[in-house]
């Protein structure tokens, strides 16, 4: 067995490589940006590549490469079921409806006149989202009809940048207020610079335009519950909403105690994942009275945040105490998948020889 790993700093790959070294797993470092990457994988049984939505190069071809390798029969992480809906709220809308997920009412328009007519009669506030974008910077509350019409005009006109410079600076200001550290202060300086100097991601990314995404606003939420499912394991955190805001993502105010994770969120996460069949997925839940609503999903997450989780649950909701590396869960599942494929291959070949 040989596992190919695309190595990137501050990604899942660091712990994947560490796991291979500790457990004496044969692995090979590859560069998925090589034009002949398929040839480089000829002697490998699996490819593991953690690519973020902020990598503008990867977003152009990562899914297509992984689809092709999946089609070829190579075990990959993330596979098609895991990554096709990544950083794609439009795709997630249709996925949730197809598998009958309970979610806030979501409306998408692809025609400006129809969107404007709807906005004229809508009840506000509404949550406005772009299909892609990291964290909560591309999620806003539209409070008035005038704001809605302005946003609709922009959506069907010049469009929105996937990177909100003002939004990112606001996030950095929030972190400074929360942390009061030298690092947070330096990030403010970077944020101010970014108001005038765009990042490579912003320069290379296409505008978000030609659609408008409205979502029902659920008031009085002071937190969300994020449950991450990897294979048959789940772990979670409770993220508190920042002051004078409605978003929990990016607040940095996190509760790790397992008793704070609603058991029904765990059940729903496992239930939904049996339908989605994702290798790794973070489910973000909020509450409307006693009803649990799924907001969005993502195969990737800030793995360092979850180092403080004191344990995880299995599918029967049995609690397994102790610290863990979520990245190790991923590579363990890939290794087991390769072993199962090998076992099936030998069994089928043995059966064919006996029949022959």
C-alpha positions as MATLAB code, in Angstrom:
seq = 'XXXXXXXXXXXXXXXXXXXXXXXXXXXXXXXXXXXXXXXXXXXXXXXXXXXXXXXXXXXXXXXXXXXXXXXXXXXXXXXXXXXXXXXXXXXXXXXXXXXXXXXXXXXXXXXXXXXXXXXXXXXXXXXXXXXXXXXXXXXXXXXXXXXXXXXXXXXXXXXXXXXXXXXXXXXXXXXXXXXXXXXXXXXXXXXXXXXXXXXXXXXXXXXXXXXXXXXXXXXXXXXXXXXXXXXXXXXXXXXXXXXXXXXXXXXXXXXXXXXXXXXXXXXXXXXXXXXXXXXXXXXXXXXXXXXXXXXXXXXXXXXXXXXXXXXXXXXXXXXXXXXXXXXXXXXXXXXXXXXXXXXXXXXXXXXXXXXX';
ca = [
       0.000    0.000    0.000;
       1.225    3.478   -0.855;
      -0.606    6.707    0.016;
       0.071    9.831   -2.063;
      -0.185   13.080   -0.098;
      -0.165   16.624   -1.420;
       1.729   18.503    1.271;
       0.663   22.018    2.248;
       1.595   24.009    5.340;
      -1.120   24.416    7.980;
      -3.343   21.812    6.332;
      -4.587   18.315    7.151;
      -1.490   16.962    5.360;
       0.856   17.682    8.271;
      -0.890   15.154   10.514;
      -1.426   12.703    7.642;
       2.328   12.561    7.109;
       2.955   12.293   10.832;
       0.537    9.346   11.020;
       2.324    7.554    8.166;
       5.707    7.998    9.863;
       4.498    6.788   13.260;
       2.599    3.784   11.864;
       5.116    2.914    9.135;
       2.690    3.514    6.281;
       4.329    3.814    2.872;
       3.578    7.297    1.550;
       4.690    9.553   -1.278;
       4.671   13.355   -1.450;
       3.143   14.553   -4.719;
       2.312   17.886   -6.292;
      -1.266   17.941   -7.588;
      -0.430   21.013   -9.683;
       1.928   18.970  -11.890;
       0.484   18.483  -15.363;
       1.515   14.807  -15.257;
       0.086   14.153  -11.795;
      -1.821   11.109  -13.096;
       1.494    9.479  -14.059;
       2.975   10.296  -10.651;
       0.101    8.402   -9.024;
       0.605    5.221  -11.072;
       2.321    3.430   -8.168;
      -0.120    4.692   -5.513;
      -3.323    3.272   -4.049;
      -4.752    6.556   -2.756;
      -4.403   10.325   -2.979;
      -5.104   12.685   -0.097;
      -5.275   16.435   -0.739;
      -6.672   19.093    1.572;
      -7.446   22.104   -0.609;
      -9.128   25.196    0.839;
     -11.566   27.524   -0.902;
      -8.978   30.297   -0.546;
      -6.644   28.544   -3.004;
      -7.778   30.065   -6.307;
      -5.622   27.633   -8.315;
      -7.079   24.558   -6.647;
     -10.668   25.721   -7.089;
     -10.153   25.679  -10.859;
      -9.371   21.978  -11.143;
      -9.285   20.109   -7.808;
     -12.788   18.664   -8.121;
     -12.183   17.608  -11.716;
      -8.900   15.881  -10.853;
     -10.421   14.047   -7.924;
     -13.470   13.047   -9.995;
     -11.176   11.614  -12.662;
      -9.110    9.655  -10.131;
     -12.265    8.442   -8.409;
     -13.555    7.290  -11.800;
     -10.211    5.554  -12.427;
     -10.676    3.557   -9.248;
      -8.092    5.286   -7.073;
      -9.135    5.916   -3.480;
      -9.167    9.678   -2.942;
      -9.753   12.183   -0.178;
     -11.900   14.147   -0.586;
     -13.952   12.004   -2.952;
     -16.811   13.219   -5.136;
     -19.494   12.842   -2.456;
     -17.337   14.817   -0.057;
     -16.257   17.826   -2.099;
     -18.727   18.575   -4.903;
     -20.799   20.853   -2.633;
     -17.792   22.412   -0.864;
     -18.041   26.210   -0.571;
     -21.121   26.089   -2.815;
     -24.267   27.276   -1.041;
     -26.276   27.040   -4.247;
     -25.378   23.374   -4.582;
     -26.125   22.800   -0.916;
     -29.593   24.347   -1.279;
     -30.579   21.741   -3.853;
     -28.836   18.919   -1.975;
     -30.701   19.742    1.243;
     -34.019   19.843   -0.585;
     -33.291   16.554   -2.369;
     -32.569   14.646    0.852;
     -35.259   16.517    2.808;
     -33.036   18.304    5.291;
     -34.782   20.711    7.673;
     -33.231   24.098    6.912;
     -34.271   27.769    6.933;
     -36.377   28.643    3.911;
     -33.985   29.458    1.089;
     -34.895   31.238   -2.146;
     -32.594   31.693   -5.136;
     -33.340   33.856   -8.161;
     -31.623   33.799  -11.546;
     -33.738   36.608  -13.031;
     -33.455   40.209  -11.820;
     -37.067   41.185  -12.430;
     -38.429   38.156  -10.598;
     -36.022   38.797   -7.703;
     -37.064   42.457   -7.493;
     -40.750   41.557   -7.531;
     -40.216   39.063   -4.718;
     -38.168   41.572   -2.696;
     -40.959   44.143   -2.988;
     -43.340   41.891   -1.065;
     -40.909   40.123    1.266;
     -40.881   40.474    5.043;
     -37.541   41.639    6.452;
     -34.928   41.039    7.704;
     -33.514   38.386    5.373;
     -30.098   36.763    5.315;
     -28.088   37.453    2.166;
     -25.319   35.042    1.189;
     -22.907   34.566   -1.647;
     -22.549   31.019   -2.891;
     -18.891   30.890   -1.874;
     -16.577   32.577    0.573;
     -14.660   31.796    3.729;
     -16.179   32.166    7.185;
     -18.997   34.648    7.645;
     -17.581   37.548    5.602;
     -20.002   36.906    2.732;
     -23.073   36.595    4.936;
     -25.075   39.756    5.714;
     -28.412   40.771    7.135;
     -30.649   42.722    4.772;
     -32.969   44.771    6.959;
     -34.977   46.815    4.474;
     -36.598   46.628    1.050;
     -34.215   49.352   -0.151;
     -31.169   47.309    0.829;
     -32.621   44.275   -0.921;
     -33.171   46.125   -4.189;
     -29.662   47.597   -4.053;
     -28.124   44.149   -3.526;
     -30.235   42.650   -6.311;
     -29.080   45.374   -8.699;
     -25.457   44.617   -7.804;
     -25.954   40.859   -8.109;
     -27.263   41.185  -11.667;
     -24.896   44.023  -12.546;
     -21.241   44.327  -11.604;
     -21.513   41.431   -9.173;
     -19.852   40.818   -5.812;
     -16.246   39.977   -5.082;
     -15.757   36.638   -3.329;
     -13.436   38.514   -0.972;
     -15.016   41.323    1.049;
     -12.222   43.712    2.034;
     -14.442   45.647    4.426;
     -15.834   42.401    5.791;
     -12.368   40.987    6.457;
     -11.226   44.195    8.147;
     -14.339   44.120   10.326;
     -13.484   40.520   11.282;
      -9.965   41.575   12.248;
     -11.317   44.430   14.364;
     -13.559   41.953   16.140;
     -10.592   39.660   16.835;
      -8.615   42.598   18.242;
     -11.480   43.531   20.543;
     -11.738   39.896   21.655;
      -8.062   38.945   21.971;
      -6.245   42.273   22.587;
      -2.990   40.709   21.399;
      -0.026   41.936   19.358;
      -0.894   39.405   16.654;
      -4.449   40.747   16.395;
      -3.072   44.299   16.177;
      -0.728   43.300   13.334;
      -3.663   41.701   11.539;
      -5.456   45.064   11.665;
      -2.534   46.635    9.814;
      -2.724   43.894    7.198;
      -6.480   44.387    6.919;
      -6.053   48.112    6.288;
      -3.430   47.375    3.638;
      -5.838   44.962    1.957;
      -8.301   47.804    1.478;
      -5.914   49.108   -1.170;
      -3.936   46.024   -2.237;
      -6.066   43.043   -3.336;
      -4.951   39.504   -2.583;
      -4.148   37.031   -5.355;
      -7.402   35.244   -4.501;
      -9.404   38.415   -5.105;
      -7.551   39.265   -8.310;
      -7.966   35.782   -9.773;
     -11.487   34.942   -8.614;
     -14.523   35.491  -10.798;
     -17.282   37.820   -9.619;
     -20.312   36.308   -7.933;
     -23.142   37.463  -10.191;
     -26.206   36.343  -12.086;
     -28.041   34.984   -9.052;
     -29.469   36.198   -5.769;
     -29.611   34.065   -2.605;
     -32.032   34.923    0.208;
     -32.450   32.883    3.372;
     -35.001   33.107    6.160;
     -33.667   34.936    9.208;
     -34.006   32.959   12.442;
     -34.038   35.453   15.347;
     -32.916   35.061   18.960;
     -30.100   32.612   18.248;
     -27.177   33.091   20.613;
     -25.113   30.155   19.328;
     -24.812   27.437   16.733;
     -23.735   23.813   17.081;
     -21.100   22.497   14.702;
     -20.893   18.696   14.461;
     -18.128   17.131   12.397;
     -18.611   13.590   11.152;
     -15.621   11.592    9.921;
     -16.595    8.028    9.099;
     -18.365    6.609   12.123;
     -17.171    9.264   14.550;
     -18.543   12.664   15.457;
     -17.290   15.522   17.588;
     -18.650   18.998   18.082;
     -18.390   22.492   19.470;
     -20.820   25.192   20.511;
     -20.018   28.551   18.891;
     -21.419   31.637   20.579;
     -22.741   34.546   18.532;
     -20.679   37.728   18.907;
     -22.240   40.813   20.479;
     -24.643   42.808   18.289;
     -24.484   40.237   15.491;
     -26.379   37.149   14.319;
     -23.400   35.062   13.144;
     -21.540   32.470   15.216;
     -18.962   31.540   12.577;
     -15.682   33.305   13.221;
     -16.632   34.609   16.660;
     -13.872   32.612   18.347;
     -16.100   32.175   21.400;
     -16.235   28.384   21.663;
     -17.556   25.936   24.259;
     -16.079   22.424   24.111;
     -17.953   20.628   26.900;
     -19.710   17.569   25.419;
     -22.867   18.167   27.455;
     -23.353   21.402   25.456;
     -23.752   19.416   22.210;
     -27.436   18.584   21.762;
     -27.795   14.793   21.209;
     -30.351   15.406   18.456;
     -27.726   17.374   16.499;
     -25.460   14.335   16.678;
     -28.265   12.027   15.529;
     -29.141   14.310   12.620;
     -25.496   14.655   11.586;
     -25.081   10.873   11.387;
     -28.464   10.521    9.668;
     -27.706   13.165    7.040;
     -24.258   11.747    6.426;
     -25.678    8.331    5.599;
     -27.466   10.084    2.740;
     -24.675   12.437    1.695;
     -21.955    9.758    2.145;
     -19.229   12.264    2.848;
     -15.859   11.141    4.195;
     -15.565   14.268    6.311;
     -18.185   16.950    6.824;
     -18.966   19.748    9.261;
     -22.687   20.313    9.888;
     -23.734   23.732   11.226;
     -27.010   23.693   13.176;
     -29.129   26.453   14.685;
     -32.435   26.323   16.565;
     -35.890   27.753   15.898;
     -37.591   27.204   19.258;
     -37.141   23.429   19.655;
     -36.637   22.738   15.950;
     -33.101   22.041   14.719;
     -32.159   23.583   11.360;
     -29.116   22.801    9.233;
     -27.490   25.946    7.813;
     -24.599   24.661    5.706;
     -21.900   22.001    5.393;
     -18.186   21.859    4.589;
     -15.698   19.003    4.185;
     -12.830   21.211    5.413;
     -12.553   23.014    8.722;
      -9.962   24.754   10.907;
      -8.529   21.567   12.389;
      -6.509   23.361   15.080;
      -9.737   24.604   16.676;
     -10.798   21.031   17.478;
      -7.633   19.987   19.306;
      -9.414   20.992   22.523;
     -12.329   18.609   21.997;
     -12.247   16.228   24.975;
     -13.512   13.211   23.022;
     -15.879   11.990   20.320;
     -19.062    9.984   19.820;
     -19.601    6.841   17.744;
     -22.745    6.148   15.695;
     -24.517    4.724   18.763;
     -23.720    8.021   20.537;
     -21.340    6.296   22.920;
     -18.828    8.796   24.253;
     -15.100    8.109   23.800;
     -13.103   10.447   26.065;
      -9.616   11.638   25.253;
      -7.862   13.984   22.874;
      -7.480   12.995   19.228;
      -6.381   14.214   15.825;
      -9.265   14.480   13.375;
      -6.760   14.148   10.511;
      -5.782   10.705   11.804;
      -9.424    9.615   11.550;
      -9.336   10.607    7.877;
      -6.219    8.658    6.964;
      -7.318    5.628    8.982;
     -10.520    5.527    6.925;
      -8.574    5.856    3.660;
      -6.240    3.003    4.652;
      -9.217    0.802    5.544;
     -10.900    1.661    2.231;
      -7.767    0.639    0.307;
      -7.600   -2.613    2.269;
     -11.250   -3.382    1.499;
     -10.720   -2.707   -2.213;
      -7.675   -4.991   -2.216;
      -9.593   -7.736   -0.413;
     -12.497   -7.461   -2.863;
     -10.118   -7.516   -5.840;
      -8.360  -10.689   -4.644;
     -11.675  -12.360   -3.839;
     -13.108  -11.618   -7.286;
      -9.937  -12.783   -9.035;
      -9.838  -15.956   -6.955;
     -13.495  -16.654   -7.806;
     -12.853  -16.043  -11.529;
      -9.918  -18.502  -11.504;
     -12.059  -21.168   -9.850;
     -14.866  -20.664  -12.370;
     -12.370  -20.729  -15.265;
];
